[in-house]
Every structure is written in C-alpha cells, then in structure tokens.
Amino acid sequence: MTTSGVPKTIDNDLSGTDYTFGFDTAVNIATEAVDRLHSTAESHHRVLIVEVMGRHAGWIAFHAGLAGGANLILIPERPFDLERVCELVPAAGEALR
C-alpha cells in the first residue's frame, strides 16, 4: 500500500510544486479586495496600503498586486529601503489626480 500526502498551504512556498492548494483562492480574495479599494482610493485621492498574508513568501502579494494594478509591491524575498518607499508614496498619490 502506498501512502501519499498532499500539502495544503496558501503561501505557495513548497519546492517542487507550481501551486499549492489554497493559493489560488487566497490570491483571488486578495485581488478582489485590491480591486474594491481602487474606487475608494480614487474617489478620496488617497494612497492605500494593503497587507496580505504570506508569512515568509511574497507570492500572494505579488500575484494580487500585479492583478490588482498596485503601484508598488513589497515582498519579503526582496529587501527594501523604507525611506525610499516613503518617497514613492506621494508619487503614487499624484498618479491618482
């Protein structure tokens, strides 16, 4: 008898897999949230910051940000300079005007 296990994680951080169970659902929910926030941001001329789950993997943030039209996507795999991010926020706000 052969036993096999199927890992279930939304983080999509398992080697040897293209997508893990739960990842697609997590991305779709996050993308819907980003889409809904667009109208609020535009009507109030605001920049909104969205944080999604993902622990140590930025797959959900990357896919949802790309699909949702984010101006900037920060993921844990790539170090970033917070001061530089703060410089980019006003520029993103100007793009809304």
CNS distance restraints for C-alpha pairs under 8 A (distance, minus, plus):
assign (resid   7 and name CA) (resid  20 and name CA) 7.22 0.50 0.50
assign (resid   7 and name CA) (resid  21 and name CA) 7.32 0.50 0.50
assign (resid   8 and name CA) (resid  20 and name CA) 6.21 0.50 0.50
assign (resid   8 and name CA) (resid  21 and name CA) 4.97 0.50 0.50
assign (resid   8 and name CA) (resid  22 and name CA) 6.54 0.50 0.50
assign (resid   9 and name CA) (resid  13 and name CA) 7.93 0.50 0.50
assign (resid   9 and name CA) (resid  20 and name CA) 6.03 0.50 0.50
assign (resid   9 and name CA) (resid  21 and name CA) 5.96 0.50 0.50
assign (resid   9 and name CA) (resid  22 and name CA) 5.86 0.50 0.50
assign (resid   9 and name CA) (resid  23 and name CA) 6.83 0.50 0.50
assign (resid  10 and name CA) (resid  20 and name CA) 6.60 0.50 0.50
assign (resid  10 and name CA) (resid  21 and name CA) 6.55 0.50 0.50
assign (resid  10 and name CA) (resid  22 and name CA) 4.57 0.50 0.50
assign (resid  10 and name CA) (resid  23 and name CA) 4.12 0.50 0.50
assign (resid  10 and name CA) (resid  24 and name CA) 7.76 0.50 0.50
assign (resid  10 and name CA) (resid  25 and name CA) 8.00 0.50 0.50
assign (resid  10 and name CA) (resid  26 and name CA) 6.30 0.50 0.50
assign (resid  10 and name CA) (resid  54 and name CA) 7.39 0.50 0.50
assign (resid  11 and name CA) (resid  20 and name CA) 7.66 0.50 0.50
assign (resid  11 and name CA) (resid  23 and name CA) 6.29 0.50 0.50
assign (resid  11 and name CA) (resid  53 and name CA) 7.82 0.50 0.50
assign (resid  11 and name CA) (resid  54 and name CA) 5.14 0.50 0.50
assign (resid  11 and name CA) (resid  55 and name CA) 7.10 0.50 0.50
assign (resid  11 and name CA) (resid  57 and name CA) 6.14 0.50 0.50
assign (resid  11 and name CA) (resid  58 and name CA) 7.81 0.50 0.50
assign (resid  11 and name CA) (resid  59 and name CA) 6.72 0.50 0.50
assign (resid  11 and name CA) (resid  60 and name CA) 6.95 0.50 0.50
assign (resid  12 and name CA) (resid  17 and name CA) 8.00 0.50 0.50
assign (resid  12 and name CA) (resid  18 and name CA) 7.88 0.50 0.50
assign (resid  12 and name CA) (resid  19 and name CA) 5.80 0.50 0.50
assign (resid  12 and name CA) (resid  20 and name CA) 5.15 0.50 0.50
assign (resid  12 and name CA) (resid  23 and name CA) 5.95 0.50 0.50
assign (resid  12 and name CA) (resid  57 and name CA) 7.51 0.50 0.50
assign (resid  12 and name CA) (resid  59 and name CA) 6.64 0.50 0.50
assign (resid  13 and name CA) (resid  20 and name CA) 7.91 0.50 0.50
assign (resid  13 and name CA) (resid  57 and name CA) 6.25 0.50 0.50
assign (resid  13 and name CA) (resid  59 and name CA) 7.99 0.50 0.50
assign (resid  14 and name CA) (resid  20 and name CA) 7.49 0.50 0.50
assign (resid  19 and name CA) (resid  23 and name CA) 6.57 0.50 0.50
assign (resid  19 and name CA) (resid  24 and name CA) 7.63 0.50 0.50
assign (resid  20 and name CA) (resid  24 and name CA) 7.96 0.50 0.50
assign (resid  22 and name CA) (resid  26 and name CA) 6.15 0.50 0.50
assign (resid  23 and name CA) (resid  27 and name CA) 6.16 0.50 0.50
assign (resid  23 and name CA) (resid  60 and name CA) 7.35 0.50 0.50
assign (resid  24 and name CA) (resid  28 and name CA) 6.15 0.50 0.50
assign (resid  25 and name CA) (resid  29 and name CA) 6.21 0.50 0.50
assign (resid  26 and name CA) (resid  30 and name CA) 6.16 0.50 0.50
assign (resid  26 and name CA) (resid  60 and name CA) 6.92 0.50 0.50
assign (resid  27 and name CA) (resid  31 and name CA) 5.92 0.50 0.50
assign (resid  27 and name CA) (resid  60 and name CA) 5.39 0.50 0.50
assign (resid  27 and name CA) (resid  61 and name CA) 7.91 0.50 0.50
assign (resid  27 and name CA) (resid  63 and name CA) 6.54 0.50 0.50
assign (resid  27 and name CA) (resid  64 and name CA) 5.52 0.50 0.50
assign (resid  28 and name CA) (resid  32 and name CA) 6.14 0.50 0.50
assign (resid  28 and name CA) (resid  64 and name CA) 7.26 0.50 0.50
assign (resid  29 and name CA) (resid  33 and name CA) 6.31 0.50 0.50
assign (resid  30 and name CA) (resid  34 and name CA) 6.27 0.50 0.50
assign (resid  30 and name CA) (resid  52 and name CA) 6.98 0.50 0.50
assign (resid  30 and name CA) (resid  60 and name CA) 7.59 0.50 0.50
assign (resid  30 and name CA) (resid  64 and name CA) 5.76 0.50 0.50
assign (resid  31 and name CA) (resid  35 and name CA) 6.10 0.50 0.50
assign (resid  31 and name CA) (resid  63 and name CA) 8.00 0.50 0.50
assign (resid  31 and name CA) (resid  64 and name CA) 4.57 0.50 0.50
assign (resid  31 and name CA) (resid  65 and name CA) 7.07 0.50 0.50
assign (resid  31 and name CA) (resid  67 and name CA) 6.41 0.50 0.50
assign (resid  31 and name CA) (resid  68 and name CA) 5.50 0.50 0.50
assign (resid  32 and name CA) (resid  36 and name CA) 6.20 0.50 0.50
assign (resid  32 and name CA) (resid  68 and name CA) 7.71 0.50 0.50
assign (resid  33 and name CA) (resid  37 and name CA) 6.25 0.50 0.50
assign (resid  34 and name CA) (resid  38 and name CA) 6.43 0.50 0.50
assign (resid  34 and name CA) (resid  50 and name CA) 7.50 0.50 0.50
assign (resid  34 and name CA) (resid  64 and name CA) 7.46 0.50 0.50
assign (resid  34 and name CA) (resid  65 and name CA) 7.51 0.50 0.50
assign (resid  34 and name CA) (resid  68 and name CA) 5.58 0.50 0.50
assign (resid  35 and name CA) (resid  39 and name CA) 7.64 0.50 0.50
assign (resid  35 and name CA) (resid  68 and name CA) 5.58 0.50 0.50
assign (resid  36 and name CA) (resid  40 and name CA) 7.32 0.50 0.50
assign (resid  37 and name CA) (resid  41 and name CA) 6.11 0.50 0.50
assign (resid  37 and name CA) (resid  48 and name CA) 7.67 0.50 0.50
assign (resid  38 and name CA) (resid  42 and name CA) 6.05 0.50 0.50
assign (resid  39 and name CA) (resid  43 and name CA) 5.98 0.50 0.50
assign (resid  40 and name CA) (resid  44 and name CA) 6.18 0.50 0.50
assign (resid  40 and name CA) (resid  46 and name CA) 7.93 0.50 0.50
assign (resid  41 and name CA) (resid  45 and name CA) 5.61 0.50 0.50
assign (resid  41 and name CA) (resid  46 and name CA) 4.73 0.50 0.50
assign (resid  41 and name CA) (resid  47 and name CA) 5.99 0.50 0.50
assign (resid  41 and name CA) (resid  48 and name CA) 6.39 0.50 0.50
assign (resid  42 and name CA) (resid  46 and name CA) 6.52 0.50 0.50
assign (resid  42 and name CA) (resid  96 and name CA) 6.08 0.50 0.50
assign (resid  42 and name CA) (resid  97 and name CA) 7.99 0.50 0.50
assign (resid  45 and name CA) (resid  93 and name CA) 6.86 0.50 0.50
assign (resid  45 and name CA) (resid  96 and name CA) 6.17 0.50 0.50
assign (resid  45 and name CA) (resid  97 and name CA) 6.65 0.50 0.50
assign (resid  46 and name CA) (resid  93 and name CA) 6.18 0.50 0.50
assign (resid  46 and name CA) (resid  96 and name CA) 7.71 0.50 0.50
assign (resid  47 and name CA) (resid  89 and name CA) 7.13 0.50 0.50
assign (resid  47 and name CA) (resid  92 and name CA) 6.87 0.50 0.50
assign (resid  47 and name CA) (resid  93 and name CA) 5.47 0.50 0.50
assign (resid  51 and name CA) (resid  61 and name CA) 7.69 0.50 0.50
assign (resid  52 and name CA) (resid  60 and name CA) 7.07 0.50 0.50
assign (resid  52 and name CA) (resid  61 and name CA) 6.12 0.50 0.50
assign (resid  53 and name CA) (resid  60 and name CA) 7.16 0.50 0.50
assign (resid  53 and name CA) (resid  61 and name CA) 7.75 0.50 0.50
assign (resid  54 and name CA) (resid  58 and name CA) 5.90 0.50 0.50
assign (resid  54 and name CA) (resid  59 and name CA) 7.10 0.50 0.50
assign (resid  54 and name CA) (resid  60 and name CA) 6.28 0.50 0.50
assign (resid  54 and name CA) (resid  61 and name CA) 7.44 0.50 0.50
assign (resid  56 and name CA) (resid  76 and name CA) 6.00 0.50 0.50
assign (resid  56 and name CA) (resid  77 and name CA) 7.51 0.50 0.50
assign (resid  57 and name CA) (resid  75 and name CA) 7.20 0.50 0.50
assign (resid  57 and name CA) (resid  76 and name CA) 6.28 0.50 0.50
assign (resid  57 and name CA) (resid  77 and name CA) 6.78 0.50 0.50
assign (resid  58 and name CA) (resid  62 and name CA) 5.90 0.50 0.50
assign (resid  58 and name CA) (resid  74 and name CA) 7.82 0.50 0.50
assign (resid  58 and name CA) (resid  75 and name CA) 4.63 0.50 0.50
assign (resid  58 and name CA) (resid  76 and name CA) 5.91 0.50 0.50
assign (resid  58 and name CA) (resid  77 and name CA) 6.76 0.50 0.50
assign (resid  59 and name CA) (resid  63 and name CA) 6.04 0.50 0.50
assign (resid  59 and name CA) (resid  75 and name CA) 7.95 0.50 0.50
assign (resid  60 and name CA) (resid  64 and name CA) 5.84 0.50 0.50
assign (resid  61 and name CA) (resid  65 and name CA) 5.63 0.50 0.50
assign (resid  61 and name CA) (resid  73 and name CA) 6.90 0.50 0.50
assign (resid  61 and name CA) (resid  74 and name CA) 7.52 0.50 0.50
assign (resid  61 and name CA) (resid  75 and name CA) 6.79 0.50 0.50
assign (resid  62 and name CA) (resid  66 and name CA) 5.97 0.50 0.50
assign (resid  62 and name CA) (resid  73 and name CA) 6.37 0.50 0.50
assign (resid  62 and name CA) (resid  74 and name CA) 7.83 0.50 0.50
assign (resid  62 and name CA) (resid  75 and name CA) 7.10 0.50 0.50
assign (resid  63 and name CA) (resid  67 and name CA) 6.05 0.50 0.50
assign (resid  64 and name CA) (resid  68 and name CA) 5.72 0.50 0.50
assign (resid  65 and name CA) (resid  69 and name CA) 5.91 0.50 0.50
assign (resid  65 and name CA) (resid  70 and name CA) 4.84 0.50 0.50
assign (resid  65 and name CA) (resid  72 and name CA) 7.79 0.50 0.50
assign (resid  65 and name CA) (resid  73 and name CA) 6.20 0.50 0.50
assign (resid  66 and name CA) (resid  70 and name CA) 6.14 0.50 0.50
assign (resid  71 and name CA) (resid  92 and name CA) 6.48 0.50 0.50
assign (resid  74 and name CA) (resid  78 and name CA) 7.45 0.50 0.50
assign (resid  74 and name CA) (resid  80 and name CA) 7.48 0.50 0.50
assign (resid  75 and name CA) (resid  79 and name CA) 7.83 0.50 0.50
assign (resid  80 and name CA) (resid  84 and name CA) 7.83 0.50 0.50
assign (resid  80 and name CA) (resid  85 and name CA) 7.70 0.50 0.50
assign (resid  81 and name CA) (resid  85 and name CA) 6.43 0.50 0.50
assign (resid  82 and name CA) (resid  86 and name CA) 6.22 0.50 0.50
assign (resid  83 and name CA) (resid  87 and name CA) 6.37 0.50 0.50
assign (resid  84 and name CA) (resid  88 and name CA) 6.43 0.50 0.50
assign (resid  85 and name CA) (resid  89 and name CA) 6.44 0.50 0.50
assign (resid  86 and name CA) (resid  90 and name CA) 7.62 0.50 0.50
assign (resid  87 and name CA) (resid  91 and name CA) 7.49 0.50 0.50
assign (resid  88 and name CA) (resid  92 and name CA) 6.36 0.50 0.50
assign (resid  89 and name CA) (resid  93 and name CA) 6.35 0.50 0.50
assign (resid  90 and name CA) (resid  94 and name CA) 6.23 0.50 0.50
assign (resid  91 and name CA) (resid  95 and name CA) 6.43 0.50 0.50
assign (resid  92 and name CA) (resid  96 and name CA) 6.91 0.50 0.50
assign (resid  93 and name CA) (resid  97 and name CA) 7.09 0.50 0.50
